[in-house]
Amino acid sequence: MTTPEAPANPFATHPNEDPDHLAARQSRIDFAAKAEEIRNAAHWSDSYKAEQLAELYQEHVQEVAGAYERVTERRRARLDYLTSLVPSGPGIPDDVSPADRAVLIAAFRTALDTAKAAPREQRGRLLAEAARYGDTAMQRAVLQHASDSGDVHLVNSWVAETHGVRGFSDEKRQLTSALNSGPGKGGWSGWDFKDFHTPPVPPEVARAVSP
């Protein structure tokens, strides 16, 4: 079976080695150093220092946000890839005739009824027989029902054997959780919060904009 090119699992790399986590950390270091230079510039007025700090702060915020967005894009790409590994539905090509479409839908529905009626321990055998005989409708039906009914073991085993990806369900859960958290969504913590949270506004800038 041909599979899409696999994006790397972002969580396989520790944040201490991840380029975007490191980029966000370096941005904080650079911001702190440059902010100190601005504050120590004896020939600049307080208002000009506040302007320079405001510009520096915005650059820093954009850099951190950009690093987080790159992390998010890699996670989304990996999740999309994992989702694509397990077929669902009848899988009808766009260019089939209406008559062929009806036949394929009927075949899938029949196979799905068979999968639903089969005891859980027999679904693995149905899946193996579908692969042996090239029964695409049965393969898709068994995997669809396994996904819908929470038969994680069957789906994980099939993905590992067919695509060489182990821990499929756990990885999907981790990616989904990460993508559903973050700025404006709540619930984020750990390394993501540590490296990607919006930094506080410099006090000089806050005072300058206060009424």
Beta strands, then each sheet from edge to edge (+ up, - down):
end
